[in-house]
Amino acid sequence: MAHASHSPGPARPAEHPSPVVARVPLAPGAIVRRDPLLRQQGHDRFTPGLLTGRLEGRLVALTPLHVDAGSIERAARVAPAFAETTPLLRPCLRLHGVPIVPGSTLKGAVRSVVEAIAPACLGVRVRATAGPHAPALPPALQALDTCRRRAGRPATLCIACRLFGTIGYQGRVRFADARLQEGNTAVMGAPVEPAPRALRGALGRQVYRHGRPAAGPVPLEVCPVGSTFDLVVHFVNLQPAELGLLLTALGVGLRPFALKLGGYKPACFGSVQVEVTRLSADDPLARYRRYLEDAAAAPAAAADLTPYLQALRASDLLLVDRLERVAGLLRYPGDGACGSEEG
């Protein structure tokens, strides 16, 4: 998901009833920028009354998944099983020999959903006109200008920057690398470098829909349909509504949908379903007091998602119409092949 270009001109007519790329309108009006830690700056302490913990689960590949290692390799070196039929290929990214989805890839995909469904800043600058002295944003969008943390002043950040970080602020959600747990890799023919599509017309956040993967001449190592990866997300100092927003952006909250991962998502690779199997979230001070009262007590059971989703509904963090739009675009399965786009 990326920000649409600001090129003038009419949108292309839809060439297919299920376009691969579509637009979600930007947040209307000014966005609320708040102190991310309620006047307690830094990451050196837990803030009383806020939630710290982790969620665990898995990613399930719904279409072939490829996160690129950034090179073309001899199959005999990285995937010997394919060396006889495919001498060269584009391999999956690996850690200690195991294919992974990097935490940074997951974080970027989830952040892009948060930016689309919540009142967030434009993390990518969009210039109205050319030239070194051009304004950073058109007047109608200046309220969405990128968050900045100025030295000596409390940080005031939009919800996406509070959760995931920005220059000068670390953020409070961390994604671990997701390692392949079930399934073996395979080789598929893919298009040559499927470039991200930039929609023409009004500004918006682009969403790549699900569909049947496109074929092509490039031998691509993929994790096939049904492959599973472990998922671990750590968070600190979240309000209940913020945790509800994180769950919703993963596709397991108020509306179900599947995410898109990897550089080949314009070719309809990389559709994944998130499944959360355990969520542990509490106030660290309360946990410490329980420990003092009964050091032998059993750990608390996994938390229910419902309270956090209810808190999100009651907050000002969610743009409900944008969530409906995103959930509709990312509903799986898609009903078409890749190749067309929506104006």
Legacy VTK file of the C-alpha trace (Angstrom):
# vtk DataFile Version 3.0
C-alpha trace
ASCII
DATASET POLYDATA
POINTS 343 float
0.000 0.000 0.000
1.411 3.415 -0.911
0.344 6.980 -1.442
-1.138 7.781 -4.818
0.641 10.193 -7.112
-0.652 13.750 -7.579
-0.487 13.674 -11.356
-3.340 15.595 -12.989
-5.554 14.044 -15.580
-8.499 11.693 -15.804
-8.370 8.249 -14.274
-8.059 5.261 -16.549
-11.291 3.371 -17.113
-11.559 0.064 -15.306
-10.545 -2.814 -17.548
-11.835 -5.579 -15.299
-14.627 -5.908 -12.725
-12.037 -6.700 -10.011
-9.195 -4.159 -10.339
-5.866 -5.035 -8.725
-5.213 -1.538 -7.367
-7.708 0.935 -5.936
-7.754 4.063 -3.800
-8.859 4.874 -0.263
-9.549 8.621 0.257
-7.284 10.516 2.634
-8.478 11.493 6.107
-10.660 14.609 5.967
-9.641 17.797 7.764
-7.063 18.185 10.503
-5.697 15.159 12.337
-5.260 14.943 16.100
-1.609 14.804 17.141
-1.038 13.794 20.747
1.780 13.244 23.170
2.479 9.538 22.551
3.196 8.636 26.174
0.861 10.998 28.012
3.603 13.390 29.159
6.076 10.607 29.989
8.606 10.883 27.193
10.998 8.105 26.222
10.908 4.330 26.321
12.669 3.848 29.657
9.564 3.147 31.741
6.102 1.633 31.665
3.299 4.175 31.946
0.733 3.291 34.654
-2.643 2.321 33.263
-1.363 1.457 29.775
-0.969 -2.004 28.276
2.238 -3.911 27.609
2.501 -7.419 26.226
2.656 -9.472 23.044
0.422 -11.221 20.608
1.276 -14.533 18.995
-0.145 -16.333 16.020
0.688 -17.244 12.475
0.577 -16.073 8.890
-1.050 -18.401 6.354
-0.216 -17.939 2.661
-3.390 -17.644 0.562
-1.476 -17.044 -2.673
2.214 -17.791 -3.346
4.364 -15.541 -1.179
7.740 -14.107 -2.144
9.808 -11.673 -0.090
12.801 -10.965 -2.286
16.393 -11.482 -1.169
17.437 -8.749 -3.606
19.536 -10.857 -5.950
19.533 -13.518 -8.642
21.235 -16.666 -7.390
22.274 -20.073 -8.643
19.655 -22.528 -7.502
22.388 -24.988 -6.546
23.506 -22.510 -3.887
20.215 -21.463 -2.282
17.664 -24.110 -3.319
19.442 -27.250 -4.563
16.183 -29.136 -5.148
15.478 -26.886 -8.160
19.000 -26.773 -9.612
18.389 -29.336 -12.337
15.399 -27.586 -13.910
16.022 -23.970 -12.830
19.716 -22.998 -12.844
19.027 -19.376 -11.836
16.205 -17.915 -9.752
15.170 -15.064 -7.529
15.315 -16.590 -4.025
13.251 -15.887 -0.945
14.880 -13.935 1.839
16.334 -16.316 4.429
17.620 -16.197 7.986
19.941 -19.069 8.933
18.708 -20.923 5.860
14.991 -20.554 6.679
12.689 -18.355 4.534
11.298 -15.420 6.497
8.968 -12.472 6.271
11.032 -9.680 7.889
9.517 -7.787 10.761
10.011 -4.577 8.777
7.850 -5.975 5.948
5.058 -6.863 8.369
5.327 -3.526 10.134
5.093 -1.615 6.857
2.045 -3.570 5.685
0.167 -3.089 8.970
1.161 0.564 9.254
-0.187 1.228 5.763
-3.577 -0.155 6.837
-3.559 2.006 9.981
-2.784 5.061 7.853
-5.752 4.251 5.621
-8.345 3.572 8.350
-7.270 6.152 10.965
-6.596 9.926 10.857
-2.858 9.777 10.108
-0.290 12.063 8.535
1.201 11.666 5.080
4.459 9.890 5.803
5.546 10.441 2.182
5.877 14.027 1.019
3.696 15.049 -1.945
4.606 18.309 -3.685
1.963 20.419 -5.353
4.280 21.863 -7.994
7.824 21.367 -9.176
10.762 23.463 -8.005
12.881 23.801 -4.867
10.586 26.409 -3.283
7.307 24.594 -3.898
5.062 24.031 -0.868
5.325 20.550 0.646
1.609 19.866 0.203
-1.322 21.411 -1.624
-3.229 23.807 0.674
-6.125 21.391 1.098
-3.750 18.741 2.488
-1.375 20.802 4.622
-3.171 19.617 7.774
-1.919 16.109 6.909
1.739 17.135 6.748
4.318 14.678 8.084
4.720 14.483 11.865
7.981 15.861 13.239
9.541 15.722 16.669
11.289 18.985 17.511
14.167 19.043 20.002
13.219 20.300 23.460
9.472 19.982 22.889
7.049 17.184 23.750
6.319 14.975 20.783
2.884 15.436 19.236
2.313 12.646 16.744
-0.539 11.139 14.747
-1.737 7.665 15.654
0.416 5.910 13.023
3.593 7.655 14.181
2.746 7.037 17.841
2.398 3.314 17.228
5.056 2.640 14.608
7.530 5.484 15.067
8.942 8.358 13.065
12.212 10.275 12.904
13.221 10.899 16.510
10.666 8.523 18.026
11.009 4.758 18.268
7.360 3.750 18.329
5.690 1.238 20.626
4.923 -1.754 18.386
7.654 -4.176 17.284
7.267 -7.056 14.815
9.605 -10.026 15.011
10.770 -11.753 11.836
8.202 -14.411 10.844
9.975 -17.705 10.085
8.557 -20.401 7.825
7.084 -23.152 10.017
5.159 -25.407 7.631
5.672 -25.954 3.921
8.530 -26.106 1.431
9.418 -23.586 -1.236
8.562 -23.974 -4.925
9.429 -22.202 -8.186
6.885 -20.223 -10.232
7.118 -18.066 -13.321
6.409 -14.428 -12.472
6.269 -11.144 -14.434
9.445 -9.139 -14.909
9.727 -6.649 -12.018
6.035 -5.787 -11.512
6.307 -2.082 -10.749
3.912 -0.485 -8.241
0.989 1.131 -10.046
0.396 4.832 -9.425
-3.244 5.788 -9.832
-3.955 9.028 -11.582
-6.302 11.690 -10.317
-7.121 12.758 -6.750
-4.818 11.834 -3.889
-5.481 8.710 -1.890
-3.831 5.696 -0.312
-3.377 2.832 -2.737
-4.499 -0.697 -1.907
-3.551 -3.797 -3.900
-6.437 -6.238 -4.070
-6.275 -10.021 -4.072
-6.507 -12.008 -7.269
-5.043 -14.841 -9.304
-1.243 -14.467 -9.551
0.038 -13.342 -12.927
2.435 -15.581 -14.855
5.690 -14.561 -16.491
9.210 -15.612 -17.474
11.040 -14.884 -14.208
11.790 -18.005 -12.109
10.687 -16.973 -8.643
11.135 -19.012 -5.487
7.911 -18.807 -3.499
6.331 -20.161 -0.362
3.229 -21.855 -1.847
-0.391 -21.640 -0.759
-0.838 -23.105 2.730
2.650 -22.220 3.980
2.620 -20.921 7.549
4.900 -18.510 9.375
5.074 -17.746 13.078
3.884 -14.294 14.153
5.047 -12.425 17.263
4.250 -8.763 17.894
5.492 -6.932 21.005
3.867 -3.730 22.233
4.437 -1.344 25.132
2.386 1.453 26.659
-0.709 1.114 24.478
-4.144 2.417 25.329
-6.899 -0.209 24.901
-8.240 1.564 21.798
-4.742 1.620 20.261
-4.439 -2.119 20.779
-7.863 -2.518 19.157
-6.644 -0.495 16.170
-3.563 -2.720 15.848
-5.725 -5.856 15.884
-8.100 -4.366 13.317
-5.191 -3.446 11.013
-4.018 -7.067 11.189
-7.386 -8.138 9.794
-8.569 -9.866 12.987
-10.581 -7.008 14.496
-13.770 -5.216 13.558
-13.714 -6.377 9.915
-11.966 -9.499 8.583
-9.595 -9.174 5.632
-6.265 -10.515 4.354
-3.010 -8.565 4.043
-0.714 -8.248 1.021
3.053 -8.714 1.517
6.156 -8.592 -0.639
7.281 -6.756 -3.742
5.228 -8.927 -6.098
1.857 -7.880 -4.699
1.074 -5.914 -7.925
1.131 -9.361 -9.593
-1.233 -10.736 -6.916
1.408 -12.662 -5.004
1.663 -12.366 -1.229
-1.912 -12.639 0.082
-1.743 -13.776 3.716
-4.264 -14.375 6.471
-3.317 -13.425 10.039
-4.438 -15.730 12.840
-3.975 -14.659 16.470
-3.704 -17.592 18.867
-2.719 -15.748 22.044
-2.811 -12.177 23.295
-1.176 -11.247 26.593
-1.748 -7.642 27.618
-1.849 -6.034 31.040
-0.584 -3.173 33.180
2.989 -4.107 34.290
2.396 -2.515 37.704
-0.643 -4.740 38.287
1.393 -7.755 37.156
4.165 -6.874 39.609
1.697 -6.522 42.478
0.169 -9.906 41.649
3.649 -11.381 41.750
4.277 -9.923 45.209
0.957 -11.233 46.513
1.414 -14.765 45.205
4.690 -15.610 43.517
3.423 -19.126 42.793
0.217 -18.029 41.071
-0.432 -19.352 37.583
-0.004 -16.857 34.697
-3.100 -15.066 33.510
-5.065 -16.635 30.681
-4.842 -15.190 27.195
-6.793 -11.960 26.914
-10.009 -11.703 24.949
-9.955 -9.319 21.967
-13.429 -7.933 22.644
-12.571 -5.210 25.227
-9.966 -3.653 22.944
-12.256 -3.653 19.931
-15.033 -2.082 22.005
-12.587 0.594 23.182
-11.685 1.291 19.555
-15.358 1.709 18.614
-15.799 4.256 21.405
-12.661 6.240 20.481
-11.835 8.853 17.860
-9.067 6.719 16.340
-11.112 4.991 13.641
-12.565 6.288 10.382
-15.378 3.774 9.994
-16.089 4.507 6.329
-12.382 4.046 5.484
-12.328 0.732 7.335
-15.314 -0.470 5.321
-13.567 0.573 2.119
-10.292 -1.178 3.033
-12.062 -4.328 4.227
-13.988 -4.488 0.956
-10.849 -4.051 -1.136
-8.854 -6.628 0.873
-11.624 -9.196 1.116
-10.309 -12.613 0.142
-10.676 -14.245 -2.293
-10.518 -11.722 -5.077
-12.598 -12.550 -8.135
-10.252 -11.964 -11.040
-6.760 -12.056 -12.464
-4.211 -9.312 -12.031
-3.765 -6.631 -14.619
-6.443 -3.971 -14.306
-6.848 -0.967 -12.080
-9.563 1.259 -10.656
-9.692 4.966 -11.226
LINES 1 344
343 0 1 2 3 4 5 6 7 8 9 10 11 12 13 14 15 16 17 18 19 20 21 22 23 24 25 26 27 28 29 30 31 32 33 34 35 36 37 38 39 40 41 42 43 44 45 46 47 48 49 50 51 52 53 54 55 56 57 58 59 60 61 62 63 64 65 66 67 68 69 70 71 72 73 74 75 76 77 78 79 80 81 82 83 84 85 86 87 88 89 90 91 92 93 94 95 96 97 98 99 100 101 102 103 104 105 106 107 108 109 110 111 112 113 114 115 116 117 118 119 120 121 122 123 124 125 126 127 128 129 130 131 132 133 134 135 136 137 138 139 140 141 142 143 144 145 146 147 148 149 150 151 152 153 154 155 156 157 158 159 160 161 162 163 164 165 166 167 168 169 170 171 172 173 174 175 176 177 178 179 180 181 182 183 184 185 186 187 188 189 190 191 192 193 194 195 196 197 198 199 200 201 202 203 204 205 206 207 208 209 210 211 212 213 214 215 216 217 218 219 220 221 222 223 224 225 226 227 228 229 230 231 232 233 234 235 236 237 238 239 240 241 242 243 244 245 246 247 248 249 250 251 252 253 254 255 256 257 258 259 260 261 262 263 264 265 266 267 268 269 270 271 272 273 274 275 276 277 278 279 280 281 282 283 284 285 286 287 288 289 290 291 292 293 294 295 296 297 298 299 300 301 302 303 304 305 306 307 308 309 310 311 312 313 314 315 316 317 318 319 320 321 322 323 324 325 326 327 328 329 330 331 332 333 334 335 336 337 338 339 340 341 342
